[in-house]
Amino acid sequence: MTLVDRVALLVASVLIIHPHTARAQSAEAEVLFRDGRTLIKQGKLSAGCDKLDASAKLESSVGTYLNLGDCREKQGQLASAWAAFRKAEAIAKRAGNDEKRQSEAGKRAFKLEPQLSTLEIDVSHAVDGLAIRRNGVTLDAATWNTALPLDPGSYVIIADAPGYSPWSTTVELTSKNRRQVISVPALEHTQVVRAPEPPPAAAPPPPTTIITPPPPPIAPVELVTMRHSRTWSGTRKVSALFAIVGAGAIGTGIYFGLQAQDQQDQANQRCPLTVCADSEGLRLNNAAKTSATRANILYAAGGAAVAAAVVMWLVGAPSDEIVVRPTMSDHQVGLSLAGGF
């Protein structure tokens, strides 16, 4: 290693591990960041990289992604390292005051690009409802027929659709076969096999009539009177309706919140930089904003409905009673009720 290479490596290390610029802001992300750095220094790359990855998911920062990219590169996961460096470059560019680390992240990513392994899934016979999964993760149709950078390893590709037999294959990406194209063949229709019809059931035997003698007459008896307080007043019934509506609104808000997070993650994958010309990425970003707004509105409405239900339940307790008086005679047994309804 020449003197110039050593100086460049030293500068890159300082930019990555500088304590003032690489620190995360939230407490959880900061603890994970420190634990990851400690594990990496101890030689535990896999555990250290996972800690840094968890910290970056909690809170994106230039320093965290630079450290994560450096760790993934040491692991040989070049696609993950390249993505981390590009993310660090985009965050630094968005901040506008971190030119040194922006330049360093861009250089590291550019250096890795010729070494990346890619996998293209060629889909020439698409059918209605076709889904392509890679290691269990469903791929967006926009990623079909595109060479995507991936870390070296084994990948199971599955294609299926309603009414068709599934197809699968396994692909190995190594340093020797870094460019691979997998063609998904035309799926075959599933043959429907009908189960044989069961034989007709035998007619049931005629019912047997049992005649029992009438019971001896019983003198009228009046039992002890029981009193029972009512629980459901009119106000409490309305409060139950408010509680159901509030819970439904909160549940729907959670759905839109998760949908907004998923759409934002997809948008960030397609547009890691501030300026984006990808129409699908812009659409996903707008959709994420719309879903987040709906979630906030539903959270507020649901919380108000649940709070109103609690108040109405407490103030709507009934005060009257129902008196239940069982009676018996030689011809009948029954209950007499008295009270307010």
C-alpha positions in Angstrom: 0.0 0.0 0.0 1.4 3.3 -1.0 1.6 6.4 1.1 -1.3 8.0 -0.9 -3.5 5.0 -0.3 -2.8 5.0 3.4 -3.7 8.7 3.7 -6.9 8.2 1.7 -7.9 5.2 4.0 -7.2 7.3 7.1 -9.3 10.2 5.9 -12.2 7.8 5.0 -12.0 6.2 8.5 -12.1 9.6 10.2 -15.1 10.7 8.1 -16.9 7.5 9.0 -16.3 7.2 12.7 -16.1 10.9 13.7 -17.8 11.0 17.1 -19.6 14.3 16.6 -21.1 13.8 13.2 -21.8 10.0 13.3 -24.0 10.1 16.5 -27.7 9.4 16.2 -30.2 11.7 17.8 -32.7 9.4 19.4 -31.8 7.4 22.5 -32.6 4.0 21.0 -30.7 4.6 17.8 -27.7 6.0 19.7 -27.5 2.8 21.9 -27.7 0.5 18.9 -25.1 2.6 17.0 -22.6 2.3 19.9 -23.2 -1.4 20.4 -22.7 -2.0 16.7 -19.4 -0.1 16.7 -18.2 -2.0 19.8 -19.1 -5.4 18.3 -17.3 -4.5 15.1 -14.1 -3.6 17.0 -14.3 -7.0 18.7 -14.4 -8.7 15.3 -18.1 -9.6 15.4 -19.0 -8.2 12.0 -22.3 -9.9 11.6 -23.8 -8.8 14.9 -22.2 -5.4 14.6 -23.7 -4.8 11.1 -27.1 -5.9 12.3 -27.0 -3.4 15.2 -26.1 -0.5 12.8 -28.8 -1.6 10.4 -31.4 -1.5 13.3 -30.1 2.0 14.3 -30.5 3.2 10.7 -34.0 2.0 10.5 -34.9 3.9 13.7 -33.3 7.1 12.5 -31.5 7.8 9.3 -28.2 9.6 9.6 -25.1 10.1 7.4 -22.7 8.6 10.0 -24.8 5.5 10.6 -25.1 4.6 6.9 -21.4 5.3 6.3 -20.5 2.9 9.1 -23.1 0.4 7.9 -21.8 0.5 4.3 -18.2 0.0 5.5 -19.3 -3.0 7.7 -21.3 -4.6 4.9 -18.4 -4.2 2.5 -16.1 -6.0 5.0 -18.7 -8.8 5.1 -18.7 -9.2 1.3 -22.3 -7.9 1.0 -21.4 -5.4 -1.7 -25.0 -4.6 -2.8 -26.0 -3.8 0.8 -22.8 -1.7 1.2 -23.4 0.2 -2.1 -27.0 0.9 -1.0 -25.9 2.2 2.4 -23.3 4.5 0.8 -25.8 5.9 -1.6 -28.3 6.5 1.2 -25.6 8.4 3.2 -24.8 10.4 0.1 -28.4 11.3 -0.4 -28.9 12.3 3.3 -25.8 14.5 3.3 -26.8 16.1 0.0 -30.3 16.9 1.4 -28.7 18.5 4.5 -26.6 20.7 2.3 -23.8 21.3 4.9 -21.9 18.0 4.8 -19.9 18.0 1.6 -16.9 16.0 2.9 -19.0 13.0 3.9 -21.2 13.4 0.9 -18.2 13.1 -1.3 -16.7 10.2 0.6 -20.0 8.2 0.4 -20.3 8.9 -3.3 -16.7 7.7 -3.9 -17.2 4.5 -1.9 -20.4 3.7 -3.8 -18.8 4.5 -7.2 -15.9 2.2 -6.4 -18.3 -0.7 -5.6 -20.5 -0.5 -8.7 -18.3 -2.5 -11.1 -18.2 -5.3 -8.5 -22.0 -5.6 -7.9 -23.8 -8.9 -8.6 -27.2 -8.5 -10.3 -30.2 -10.7 -10.9 -32.8 -10.0 -13.6 -36.1 -11.9 -13.6 -37.4 -12.0 -17.1 -41.2 -12.2 -17.3 -42.4 -12.6 -20.8 -45.7 -14.6 -20.1 -47.5 -12.6 -17.5 -51.0 -13.7 -16.5 -53.7 -12.2 -14.3 -52.8 -12.3 -10.6 -49.1 -13.3 -11.3 -46.9 -12.9 -8.2 -43.1 -13.2 -8.2 -41.4 -13.9 -4.9 -37.7 -13.8 -4.1 -36.8 -15.6 -0.8 -40.4 -15.2 0.3 -40.6 -11.5 -0.5 -43.1 -10.5 -3.1 -41.5 -8.2 -5.8 -43.2 -5.2 -7.3 -44.1 -5.7 -10.9 -41.9 -2.7 -11.8 -38.8 -4.6 -10.8 -39.5 -7.4 -13.3 -37.2 -7.4 -16.3 -34.6 -5.2 -14.5 -31.1 -6.2 -13.4 -31.2 -5.6 -9.6 -28.0 -5.5 -7.4 -28.0 -8.3 -4.8 -25.6 -9.6 -2.3 -23.9 -12.9 -3.2 -25.9 -15.9 -1.9 -28.7 -18.4 -2.7 -32.1 -17.0 -3.9 -35.3 -19.0 -4.4 -37.6 -17.6 -7.1 -41.3 -18.6 -7.1 -43.9 -17.6 -9.6 -47.6 -18.4 -9.1 -51.1 -17.1 -10.0 -54.7 -18.2 -9.2 -55.7 -21.2 -11.4 -52.1 -22.0 -12.4 -49.5 -24.4 -11.1 -46.6 -22.6 -9.3 -43.1 -22.6 -10.7 -39.8 -22.2 -8.8 -36.1 -22.3 -9.2 -32.9 -21.6 -7.1 -30.2 -19.1 -8.2 -26.7 -18.9 -6.8 -24.9 -15.5 -7.0 -21.2 -15.7 -6.6 -18.1 -13.6 -7.5 -17.8 -15.7 -10.6 -21.3 -15.4 -12.0 -22.3 -11.9 -10.9 -24.7 -11.3 -13.9 -27.6 -13.7 -14.0 -30.9 -13.6 -15.9 -33.8 -16.0 -14.9 -36.7 -16.4 -17.4 -40.1 -17.3 -15.9 -41.8 -19.8 -18.2 -45.5 -19.7 -19.1 -47.4 -21.2 -16.1 -49.6 -24.2 -16.7 -53.3 -24.2 -15.9 -54.3 -26.2 -12.8 -56.5 -29.2 -13.5 -59.5 -29.3 -11.2 -60.3 -32.8 -9.9 -63.9 -33.1 -8.6 -64.4 -35.3 -5.5 -66.9 -38.2 -6.0 -70.4 -37.4 -4.7 -71.3 -39.2 -1.4 -74.1 -41.9 -1.5 -77.6 -40.8 -0.5 -78.2 -41.0 3.2 -80.5 -43.7 4.5 -84.0 -42.6 5.7 -84.1 -42.1 9.4 -86.3 -44.6 11.4 -89.7 -43.3 12.5 -89.7 -41.6 15.9 -90.8 -43.6 18.9 -93.7 -42.0 20.9 -93.4 -42.4 24.7 -96.5 -41.7 26.7 -95.9 -40.6 30.2 -98.6 -40.3 32.9 -99.4 -36.8 34.0 -97.7 -35.5 37.2 -99.7 -35.3 40.4 -101.3 -31.9 41.1 -99.1 -29.4 42.9 -100.4 -26.8 45.2 -99.6 -23.2 44.3 -96.3 -22.1 45.8 -94.8 -18.7 45.8 -91.0 -18.7 46.0 -88.7 -16.1 47.4 -88.6 -12.9 45.5 -85.3 -12.1 43.7 -84.2 -8.6 42.7 -82.0 -7.9 39.8 -80.6 -4.5 38.8 -80.5 -3.6 35.2 -77.1 -3.0 33.6 -77.9 -1.7 30.1 -79.6 1.7 30.2 -80.3 3.7 27.0 -77.2 5.8 27.6 -75.0 2.8 28.0 -76.3 1.3 24.7 -75.3 4.5 22.9 -71.9 4.4 24.6 -71.3 0.8 23.4 -72.1 2.0 19.8 -69.6 4.9 20.2 -66.9 2.4 21.5 -67.4 0.1 18.5 -67.2 3.0 16.0 -64.1 4.4 17.8 -62.3 1.0 17.8 -63.1 0.6 14.1 -61.7 4.1 13.3 -58.5 3.4 15.3 -58.1 0.0 13.6 -58.5 1.6 10.1 -56.1 4.4 11.1 -53.5 1.7 12.0 -54.0 0.1 8.6 -53.4 3.5 6.7 -50.4 4.2 9.0 -48.7 0.9 8.0 -49.6 1.5 4.4 -48.1 5.0 4.5 -44.8 3.6 6.0 -44.7 0.8 3.3 -45.3 3.3 0.5 -42.6 5.7 1.9 -40.1 2.9 2.1 -40.8 1.9 -1.5 -40.5 5.6 -2.6 -37.1 5.9 -0.8 -35.9 2.8 -2.6 -36.8 4.2 -6.0 -35.7 7.8 -5.2 -32.9 7.8 -2.7 -31.9 11.4 -3.7 -33.6 14.7 -3.2 -34.3 15.3 -6.8 -36.3 12.4 -8.4 -37.5 12.0 -12.0 -39.0 8.6 -11.4 -42.8 8.9 -11.8 -43.5 5.7 -9.8 -41.4 7.0 -6.9 -43.2 10.4 -6.9 -46.6 8.6 -7.0 -45.6 6.4 -4.0 -44.4 9.5 -2.1 -47.7 11.3 -2.7 -49.7 8.1 -1.8 -47.7 7.8 1.4 -48.6 11.4 2.4 -52.3 10.7 1.6 -52.3 7.5 3.7 -50.6 9.3 6.6 -53.2 12.1 6.6 -56.0 9.6 6.6 -54.4 7.7 9.5 -54.1 10.9 11.6 -57.7 11.8 11.0 -58.9 8.3 11.9 -56.8 8.3 15.0 -58.3 11.5 16.2 -61.9 10.5 15.4 -61.5 7.1 17.0 -59.9 8.5 20.2 -62.7 11.0 20.5 -65.4 8.3 20.0 -63.8 6.0 22.6 -63.5 8.8 25.1 -67.1 9.8 24.6 -68.1 6.1 25.1 -66.3 5.9 28.5 -67.9 9.1 29.8 -71.4 8.0 28.7 -70.9 4.5 30.2 -70.0 6.1 33.6 -72.9 8.6 33.7 -75.5 6.3 32.2 -75.7 3.8 35.1 -79.4 2.8 35.7 -81.0 3.4 39.1 -84.3 1.3 38.9 -84.6 -2.4 39.6 -86.5 -5.4 38.1 -88.2 -7.7 40.6 -88.3 -11.4 39.5 -91.0 -13.5 41.3 -91.2 -17.2 40.3 -94.6 -18.9 40.8 -95.7 -22.6 40.6 -99.2 -24.3 40.5 -100.6 -27.7 39.4 -101.0 -26.5 35.9 -98.1 -24.1 35.2 -94.7 -22.8 36.3 -93.7 -19.2 35.5 -92.1 -15.9 36.5 -93.7 -12.6 37.3 -91.7 -9.4 36.7 -92.2 -6.1 38.2 -90.2 -2.9 38.0 -89.2 -0.1 35.5 -88.3 -1.0 31.9 
